[in-house]
Amino acid sequence: MNQQNDICLNTAEWIKDAAYQIGMRVRWNNAIWQAKWWIKGTEPGYPEPGSGELPWEKIKNCDADLCYTAATWIKEAAYQIGSQVKWNKAVWEAKWWSKGIEPGYPEPDSGEFPWRKIKDC
């Protein structure tokens, strides 16, 4: 096993009630995140309430088995930046908050694509 996979296996999962110091790492939603500052209660990939700042930096995707572990995309669900889903024989990652936009298709108003294909399955 290489060092890149070891970090995914050996990093503790994020806990909502835990406090994290700057530089601490957690595993959440098939990725490794690093705290940019002291933080408690803000889920990795979500902005901090009040400031809108992102206190976590994604430093690595842990996608070794995403074809088997990623949740299937659901039209009615809201997805945050960094969310990963399985759809049409691929794994996709949300580039920003989105709801109801099928992976691989643009938003009707802007023409922008909210999903990035990260792996074929």
Residue, then its C-alpha position, 0 to 999 in steps of 0.5 A: m500500500n502506498q503512502q497516499n492510501d495510508i493517509c486515507l486509512n489512518t486519518a480519523e473521521w470528522i466528529k461534529d462535537a470535536a474541536y480542531q486546531i489549525g493544521m489538524r486533518v480529518r477524513w470526511n466524505n471520501a476525502i482528507w481535509q485540513a483545518k485552516w484555523w480553530i474550528k468546531g461544528t462546521e462540516p468539511g466542505y461547508p462554509e462557517p455560519g456567519s462568515g461564509e468562509l470555508p474553514w477546511e481545505k480538501i487536501k486529498n481525495c480518497d477515491a480508491d473504492l468510490c465506484y462502490t462507496a459513493a452514494t447514488w445521485i438523487k435529484e431531490a437532494a442538495y449537494q455541497i461543494g466536494s460532495q461525491v456521487k455515483w451516476n451514469k457509470a461514473v463518480w462525480e464531485a460537486k464544484w459548488w452547492s447544487k440541487g436537481i442538476e444531473p451530473g454531466y449537465p449544465e445549470p439551465d440559467s448559467g450554462e455552467f457545469p456544477w459537477r466534475k467527473i472524477k472517475d469512470c466506473 
